[in-house]
Amino acid sequence: QVEEKLKANCARQAGQLQEMGRREHLLRAELQRAGEQLESFKTQVMHVCSPSAAGTTGKSITEKQVVEKVRQLSDENQQSHEREKCLQEELSRRLAKEKEVSANFEVFKNSLQELR
C-alpha cells in the first residue's frame, strides 16, 4: 500500500514536472517573441526619427539610441511650442498696435472732415 502511494506520488510529480517543462518552454518562446518585437519597435522608431540611422548598417539599435532620439525630438517639440507661443504673443501685440493705429487714423480722418 505504501509502495502504491509512492508510485502515485511519483506519477503525480512527474506530471507536474512535465507541466512545468511545458510552461517553461512557452515562457521561453514568449520571451523570444517579446525580444524580437522590441528590436522591431526600436528599428521602427529609429526609421521614423532618423531614417538614415535605422537599419541601413545592419547593426542592432540600442535602447540608448532610441531613448536619446526620442529625448531629442521631445526637446525640439518643446522648443517649437515655445517659439510658437512667442510668435503668437508678437502677433497679438502687432494686431493690438494695428487696431490702435486704425482707431487713431479714423479719429484723424473724422477730425479732418470736420475741419472742411
LOPANU-125914 format. One record per residue (C-alpha): residue number from 1; residue in one letter; z, y, x. Coordinates in nm, 4 decimals, padded with zeros to 6 digits. Each point is the difference from the previous one (the first is absolute). Layout:
+-----+------+----------+----------+----------+
:  nr : rest :       up :    north :     east :
+-----+------+----------+----------+----------+
: NUM :    a :        Z :        Y :        X :
...
+-----+------+----------+----------+----------+
//
This chain:
+-----+------+----------+----------+----------+
:  nr : rest :       up :    north :     east :
+-----+------+----------+----------+----------+
:   1 :    q :  00.0000 :  00.0000 :  00.0000 :
:   2 :    v :  00.0823 :  00.2403 :  00.2861 :
:   3 :    e : -00.3257 : -00.1004 :  00.1659 :
:   4 :    e : -00.1909 :  00.0828 : -00.3184 :
:   5 :    k :  00.1684 :  00.3405 : -00.0170 :
:   6 :    l : -00.0895 :  00.0655 :  00.3637 :
:   7 :    k : -00.3620 : -00.1015 : -00.0643 :
:   8 :    a : -00.0153 :  00.2236 : -00.3065 :
:   9 :    n :  00.1589 :  00.2849 :  00.1960 :
:  10 :    c : -00.2489 : -00.0494 :  00.2857 :
:  11 :    a : -00.2911 : -00.0088 : -00.2444 :
:  12 :    r :  00.1228 :  00.3183 : -00.1652 :
:  13 :    q :  00.0410 :  00.1719 :  00.3381 :
:  14 :    a : -00.3466 : -00.1172 :  00.1061 :
:  15 :    g : -00.1414 :  00.1523 : -00.3176 :
:  16 :    q :  00.1855 :  00.3230 :  00.0696 :
:  17 :    l : -00.1336 :  00.0043 :  00.3579 :
:  18 :    q : -00.3523 : -00.0522 : -00.1288 :
:  19 :    e :  00.0437 :  00.2862 : -00.2458 :
:  20 :    m :  00.1388 :  00.2244 :  00.2751 :
:  21 :    g : -00.2955 : -00.0908 :  00.2209 :
:  22 :    r : -00.2422 :  00.0828 : -00.2794 :
:  23 :    r :  00.1720 :  00.3348 : -00.0590 :
:  24 :    e : -00.0039 :  00.0778 :  00.3714 :
:  25 :    h : -00.3722 : -00.0743 :  00.0127 :
:  26 :    l : -00.0622 :  00.2317 : -00.2974 :
:  27 :    l :  00.2107 :  00.2753 :  00.1555 :
:  28 :    r : -00.1862 : -00.0274 :  00.3311 :
:  29 :    a : -00.3346 :  00.0226 : -00.1812 :
:  30 :    e :  00.1262 :  00.3000 : -00.1978 :
:  31 :    l :  00.1246 :  00.1676 :  00.3184 :
:  32 :    q : -00.3371 : -00.0507 :  00.1662 :
:  33 :    r : -00.1805 :  00.1485 : -00.3020 :
:  34 :    a :  00.2376 :  00.2987 :  00.0036 :
:  35 :    g : -00.0741 :  00.0567 :  00.3703 :
:  36 :    e : -00.3739 : -00.0135 : -00.0658 :
:  37 :    q :  00.0372 :  00.2430 : -00.2896 :
:  38 :    l :  00.2002 :  00.2366 :  00.2227 :
:  39 :    e : -00.2714 : -00.0041 :  00.2665 :
:  40 :    s : -00.2636 :  00.0613 : -00.2660 :
:  41 :    f :  00.2015 :  00.2868 : -00.1463 :
:  42 :    k :  00.0510 :  00.1605 :  00.3413 :
:  43 :    t : -00.3717 : -00.0241 :  00.0698 :
:  44 :    q : -00.0835 :  00.1530 : -00.3389 :
:  45 :    v :  00.2470 :  00.2859 :  00.0568 :
:  46 :    m : -00.1459 :  00.0705 :  00.3405 :
:  47 :    h : -00.3557 : -00.0143 : -00.1390 :
:  48 :    v :  00.0943 :  00.2588 : -00.2595 :
:  49 :    c :  00.1971 :  00.2139 :  00.2442 :
:  50 :    s : -00.2231 : -00.0288 :  00.3022 :
:  51 :    p : -00.3105 : -00.2172 : -00.0344 :
:  52 :    s : -00.0781 :  00.0182 :  00.3707 :
:  53 :    a :  00.3412 : -00.1447 :  00.0926 :
:  54 :    a :  00.0041 : -00.2936 : -00.2384 :
:  55 :    g : -00.1358 : -00.3373 :  00.0833 :
:  56 :    t : -00.2879 :  00.1134 :  00.2173 :
:  57 :    t :  00.1520 : -00.1334 :  00.3195 :
:  58 :    g :  00.1154 : -00.3262 : -00.1530 :
:  59 :    k :  00.3601 :  00.0743 :  00.0970 :
:  60 :    s :  00.2875 : -00.0391 : -00.2407 :
:  61 :    i :  00.1366 :  00.3259 : -00.1353 :
:  62 :    t :  00.3712 :  00.0482 :  00.0541 :
:  63 :    e :  00.2491 :  00.1155 : -00.2597 :
:  64 :    k :  00.0764 :  00.2921 :  00.2316 :
:  65 :    q : -00.3636 :  00.1152 : -00.0140 :
:  66 :    v : -00.0038 : -00.0225 : -00.3798 :
:  67 :    v :  00.3317 :  00.1833 : -00.0354 :
:  68 :    e : -00.1110 :  00.2701 :  00.2456 :
:  69 :    k : -00.3292 :  00.0527 : -00.1841 :
:  70 :    v :  00.1756 :  00.0183 : -00.3389 :
:  71 :    r :  00.2531 :  00.2454 :  00.1469 :
:  72 :    q : -00.2850 :  00.2103 :  00.1413 :
:  73 :    l : -00.1749 :  00.0058 : -00.3379 :
:  74 :    s :  00.3249 :  00.0917 : -00.1706 :
:  75 :    d :  00.0526 :  00.2903 :  00.2416 :
:  76 :    e : -00.3566 :  00.1198 : -00.0546 :
:  77 :    n :  00.0512 : -00.0225 : -00.3755 :
:  78 :    q :  00.3219 :  00.2036 :  00.0247 :
:  79 :    q : -00.1756 :  00.2648 :  00.2098 :
:  80 :    s : -00.2833 :  00.0166 : -00.2521 :
:  81 :    h :  00.2484 :  00.0528 : -00.2833 :
:  82 :    e :  00.1741 :  00.2761 :  00.1932 :
:  83 :    r : -00.3344 :  00.1656 :  00.0775 :
:  84 :    e : -00.1025 : -00.0291 : -00.3654 :
:  85 :    k :  00.3285 :  00.1615 : -00.1056 :
:  86 :    c : -00.0552 :  00.2891 :  00.2442 :
:  87 :    l : -00.3551 :  00.0481 : -00.1257 :
:  88 :    q :  00.1187 : -00.0029 : -00.3626 :
:  89 :    e :  00.2601 :  00.2653 :  00.0816 :
:  90 :    e : -00.2591 :  00.2114 :  00.1802 :
:  91 :    l : -00.2400 : -00.0363 : -00.2920 :
:  92 :    s :  00.2734 :  00.1045 : -00.2428 :
:  93 :    r :  00.0768 :  00.3085 :  00.2102 :
:  94 :    r : -00.3680 :  00.0941 :  00.0180 :
:  95 :    l : -00.0458 : -00.0473 : -00.3744 :
:  96 :    a :  00.3059 :  00.2169 : -00.0669 :
:  97 :    k : -00.1367 :  00.2660 :  00.2355 :
:  98 :    e : -00.3416 : -00.0216 : -00.1681 :
:  99 :    k :  00.1648 :  00.0473 : -00.3417 :
: 100 :    e :  00.1898 :  00.2978 :  00.1319 :
: 101 :    v : -00.3173 :  00.1561 :  00.1469 :
: 102 :    s : -00.1863 : -00.0629 : -00.3291 :
: 103 :    a :  00.2787 :  00.1610 : -00.1985 :
: 104 :    n :  00.0042 :  00.2988 :  00.2344 :
: 105 :    f : -00.3775 :  00.0248 : -00.0245 :
: 106 :    e :  00.0190 :  00.0024 : -00.3789 :
: 107 :    v :  00.2638 :  00.2747 :  00.0117 :
: 108 :    f : -00.2156 :  00.1985 :  00.2419 :
: 109 :    k : -00.3107 : -00.0552 : -00.2145 :
: 110 :    n :  00.1831 :  00.1127 : -00.3142 :
: 111 :    s :  00.1338 :  00.3043 :  00.1830 :
: 112 :    l : -00.3517 :  00.0948 :  00.1073 :
: 113 :    q : -00.1304 : -00.0391 : -00.3529 :
: 114 :    e :  00.2789 :  00.2252 : -00.1301 :
: 115 :    l : -00.0955 :  00.2680 :  00.2545 :
: 116 :    r : -00.3582 :  00.0117 : -00.1245 :
+-----+------+----------+----------+----------+
//
